[in-house]
């Protein structure tokens, strides 16, 4: 996908394209290897610009990880499939997958059991609630992955069967409730649609990473829901109670920062994150503690080559960092 040039990187474009600004030859082998691994191909007039953006990200990674070694950060970053994108381009991609608020008159509010003693750590993956990491590709469909992920866990909780559910089905067929496929959507609207029509399996309705016509067949429907519960807004305490007792939880976060784009390992904390402007749907599958620092275990939908095998540990009990508790829900099955 080719993006328009962004403010702040016009100077880079002028230097690389107009004046042939020299690239770092010591990075030639790494650049070729990265392009091959991620199957990147460019038009001739774009390749130098993409190389320079990639080099800027490599330098950012080196600086960040040096600061991490000095104790300034709690996480490391690394080059990944977004390595040739500027932060502005990354925001543009995410903004297509805008997260709409879950609040709805038909939504029940999750109530934590009074004086409940929660376990110090929770991880639903080894218990069979979570499907392998998926990849939404160059499509703003994170809302659909967040929807299927949390429903997969609830279906397993009720039936003991882990079924990979179809994001493409939601993208193609739930436009009638306001969702827009690769153009973004709402987890809540997805559940309202599933309540009425059900949802197909991934096997019967595979993902294509692009918008298509609805090809729904009743024989493909493998799951449904009867309602939705919303976690009290901005309450990480209630989110922890829901994760511990209900299973994986759908949530929205502010993920537009370069630090998140290039996240590799450790506990992610971004001081410039918003708790209101959410642009990415994820799945909270547990929580834990590392070096006395609590974190959420978050499943992303950018493939296993991103982050820690597709996962990120996000800072917990840090004033709702990145809005992880601002828009959290799960379906009743």
C-alpha positions in Angstrom: 0.0 0.0 0.0 1.4 3.4 -1.0 0.7 6.3 1.4 0.9 10.1 0.8 4.1 11.8 2.0 3.7 13.2 5.5 4.8 16.4 7.2 8.1 15.9 8.9 9.3 13.4 6.3 9.1 15.7 3.2 12.7 16.7 3.9 13.7 13.1 3.8 11.9 12.6 0.5 13.6 15.7 -1.0 17.1 14.4 0.1 16.6 10.9 -1.1 14.6 11.3 -4.3 15.4 14.8 -5.5 19.0 15.0 -4.5 20.0 11.4 -4.2 21.0 11.7 -0.5 23.3 8.8 0.3 22.0 5.8 2.2 24.0 3.9 4.8 25.8 1.1 2.9 26.5 -0.8 6.1 22.7 -1.5 6.2 22.5 -2.9 2.7 22.5 -6.6 3.8 19.9 -6.0 6.6 17.7 -4.0 4.2 17.7 -6.8 1.5 17.1 -9.4 4.2 14.2 -7.4 5.7 12.6 -6.8 2.3 12.9 -10.5 1.4 11.4 -11.7 4.8 8.4 -9.4 4.6 8.0 -9.8 0.8 8.3 -6.0 0.2 8.2 -4.7 -3.4 8.3 -1.0 -4.4 7.9 1.1 -7.5 11.2 2.5 -8.7 10.5 6.1 -7.7 9.5 4.9 -4.1 12.3 2.5 -3.2 14.9 5.1 -2.0 12.3 6.9 0.1 11.2 3.7 1.7 14.8 2.8 2.4 15.4 6.1 4.2 12.2 5.7 6.3 13.4 2.2 7.2 16.8 3.6 8.2 15.2 6.2 10.4 13.3 3.5 12.2 16.5 1.4 12.6 18.2 4.4 14.2 15.1 4.9 16.4 15.3 1.3 17.5 19.0 1.6 18.3 18.5 4.7 20.4 15.5 3.4 22.2 17.1 0.1 23.1 20.3 1.9 24.3 18.1 3.9 26.6 16.4 0.7 27.7 19.8 -0.8 28.7 20.2 2.4 30.8 16.9 1.8 32.6 14.9 4.5 30.8 12.3 2.2 29.2 10.6 -1.0 30.4 10.4 -2.5 26.9 12.5 -3.0 23.7 11.6 -2.3 20.1 12.7 -4.0 16.9 12.3 -3.9 13.1 9.1 -5.6 11.8 6.7 -5.5 8.9 6.0 -1.8 9.6 9.7 -0.8 9.3 9.2 1.2 6.1 6.4 3.3 7.5 6.6 6.7 9.1 4.6 7.2 12.4 2.2 9.5 10.4 1.6 6.7 7.8 1.0 4.2 10.6 -1.5 6.5 12.2 -3.3 6.8 8.9 -3.5 3.1 8.6 -4.8 2.7 12.2 -7.3 5.6 11.8 -9.0 3.5 9.2 -9.8 1.1 11.9 -11.3 3.6 14.3 -12.9 2.1 17.4 -16.4 3.2 18.2 -17.6 3.3 21.8 -19.2 0.1 23.2 -21.8 1.9 25.2 -25.3 0.8 24.2 -28.7 0.7 25.8 -28.8 -3.1 25.5 -25.4 -3.6 27.1 -25.3 -5.0 30.6 -22.6 -3.7 33.0 -20.1 -6.2 34.4 -20.2 -6.3 38.2 -17.2 -7.7 40.1 -18.0 -10.0 43.0 -17.6 -8.0 46.2 -14.4 -8.7 48.2 -13.4 -11.3 45.6 -9.8 -12.5 45.9 -8.3 -12.4 42.4 -5.4 -14.7 41.5 -2.1 -12.9 41.2 -1.8 -13.9 37.6 -4.1 -15.2 34.8 -3.3 -16.6 31.4 -6.1 -18.2 29.4 -3.9 -19.4 26.5 -2.7 -22.7 28.1 -6.2 -23.4 29.2 -7.5 -23.6 25.6 -9.4 -20.3 25.3 -7.3 -18.6 22.7 -6.7 -19.3 19.0 -3.3 -18.8 17.4 -2.3 -15.2 16.5 -3.9 -13.9 13.3 -2.8 -11.2 10.9 -5.2 -8.5 9.7 -2.8 -7.3 7.0 -3.2 -3.9 5.3 -6.8 -3.7 6.3 -8.5 -1.7 9.1 -10.3 -4.8 10.5 -8.9 -5.0 14.0 -12.4 -4.6 15.4 -13.4 -7.9 13.7 -10.4 -9.7 15.2 -11.2 -8.3 18.6 -14.8 -9.5 18.2 -14.0 -13.0 17.1 -11.2 -13.4 19.7 -13.4 -12.7 22.7 -16.3 -14.8 21.3 -13.9 -17.7 20.6 -13.0 -17.7 24.3 -16.6 -17.6 25.5 -17.6 -20.4 23.1 -14.8 -22.5 24.4 -15.8 -21.7 28.0 -19.3 -23.0 27.3 -18.7 -26.0 25.0 -15.0 -27.0 25.5 -14.4 -26.5 21.8 -12.1 -23.9 20.4 -13.4 -22.8 17.0 -11.6 -20.1 15.0 -14.3 -17.7 13.9 -14.5 -15.7 10.7 -13.4 -12.0 10.7 -14.2 -11.9 7.0 -17.8 -12.9 7.6 -18.2 -9.9 10.0 -16.5 -7.6 7.5 -18.6 -8.6 4.6 -22.0 -9.2 6.3 -22.3 -6.8 9.2 -22.4 -3.6 7.2 -26.2 -3.5 7.8 -25.4 -2.5 11.4 -22.9 0.2 10.5 -19.6 -1.6 10.3 -17.3 -0.8 7.3 -15.0 -3.8 6.8 -11.5 -2.5 6.2 -12.8 1.0 6.9 -13.4 0.3 10.6 -16.1 -0.9 12.8 -17.5 -1.5 16.3 -17.2 -4.6 18.4 -20.6 -3.8 19.9 -22.2 -3.6 16.5 -20.5 -6.9 15.6 -22.1 -8.6 18.6 -25.5 -7.2 17.9 -25.2 -8.6 14.4 -24.0 -12.0 15.7 -26.9 -12.1 18.1 -29.3 -11.9 15.2 -27.5 -13.8 12.5 -24.7 -15.9 14.1 -21.2 -16.2 12.8 -19.4 -18.5 10.5 -16.1 -20.4 11.1 -12.8 -19.3 9.7 -12.6 -22.5 7.8 -15.9 -22.0 6.0 -15.4 -18.3 5.4 -11.6 -17.5 5.2 -9.9 -14.2 5.6 -8.9 -12.2 2.5 -7.8 -8.8 4.1 -10.1 -6.9 1.7 -13.7 -6.0 1.5 -16.1 -8.3 -0.3 -19.8 -9.2 -0.8 -21.6 -11.2 1.9 -21.6 -14.9 1.0 -23.3 -16.0 4.2 -24.9 -19.5 4.3 -26.9 -20.7 7.3 -25.1 -24.0 7.2 -21.8 -22.1 7.9 -23.0 -20.6 11.2 -21.2 -22.2 14.2 -21.7 -19.7 17.0 -23.9 -16.9 18.4 -24.3 -14.8 21.5 -27.2 -13.6 23.5 -25.9 -10.3 24.8 -22.9 -8.2 25.8 -21.4 -7.1 29.1 -19.4 -3.9 29.4 -16.6 -3.4 31.9 -17.1 -0.2 33.9 -15.3 2.5 31.9 -11.7 3.3 32.9 -11.6 0.8 35.8 -8.5 -1.5 35.6 -9.7 -3.1 38.8 -13.0 -4.2 37.2 -11.1 -5.3 34.0 -8.9 -7.5 36.1 -11.9 -9.1 37.8 -13.5 -9.7 34.4 -10.4 -11.2 32.9 -10.0 -13.5 36.0 -13.6 -14.7 36.1 -15.0 -14.4 32.6 -12.1 -15.2 30.3 -10.4 -13.1 27.5 -11.9 -9.6 27.1 -12.2 -7.4 24.0 -10.7 -3.9 24.4 -9.7 -0.8 22.4 -6.4 1.1 22.8 -4.5 4.0 21.5 -1.9 2.3 19.4 -0.8 5.0 16.9 2.7 5.6 18.4 6.0 4.5 16.8 6.9 2.8 20.1 3.9 0.5 19.7 4.4 0.1 16.0 7.9 -1.3 16.6 7.3 -3.0 20.0 9.3 -6.2 20.5 9.4 -7.3 24.2 9.0 -6.1 27.8 6.2 -4.1 29.5 4.9 -1.5 27.1 4.3 1.9 28.6 3.7 5.1 26.5 3.4 8.3 28.4 1.9 10.1 25.4 -1.0 7.6 25.0 -4.6 8.8 25.1 -7.3 7.0 27.2 -10.0 8.5 25.0 -8.9 8.4 21.3 -8.8 4.7 20.7 -7.8 3.4 17.3 -7.1 -0.3 17.6 -9.0 -3.4 18.9 -7.2 -6.0 20.8 -7.8 -9.0 23.1 -6.8 -9.1 26.8 -6.0 -12.7 27.6 -4.6 -12.4 31.1 -2.3 -10.4 33.4 0.9 -10.9 35.4 3.8 -9.4 37.1 7.5 -8.9 36.1 10.1 -7.3 38.4 7.2 -6.0 40.6 5.6 -4.3 37.6 2.1 -5.5 36.7 1.1 -6.0 33.0 -1.8 -7.1 30.8 -1.2 -10.0 28.4 -2.6 -8.7 25.1 -3.1 -10.6 21.9 -2.7 -8.5 18.8 -3.8 -9.1 15.2 -0.6 -8.2 13.3 0.8 -11.7 12.9 3.3 -13.7 15.0 6.3 -11.7 13.6 5.2 -8.6 15.4 6.0 -8.0 19.1 6.5 -11.1 21.3 5.2 -13.7 18.9 2.2 -11.5 18.2 1.6 -10.5 21.8 2.4 -7.4 23.9 2.6 -7.0 27.7 1.0 -3.6 28.4 1.5 -1.6 31.6 -1.3 -2.4 34.1 -2.5 -0.1 36.9 -0.7 2.9 35.4 -3.7 5.3 35.1 -5.3 3.2 32.3 -2.4 3.7 30.0 -3.4 3.8 26.3 -7.0 3.4 27.4 -7.0 -0.4 27.8 -9.9 -0.2 30.3 -11.8 2.5 28.4 -13.8 0.3 26.1 -13.7 -3.3 27.3 -16.5 -5.8 26.7 -17.3 -9.5 26.4 -20.3 -11.4 25.0 -22.7 -13.6 26.8 -23.0 -17.0 25.2 
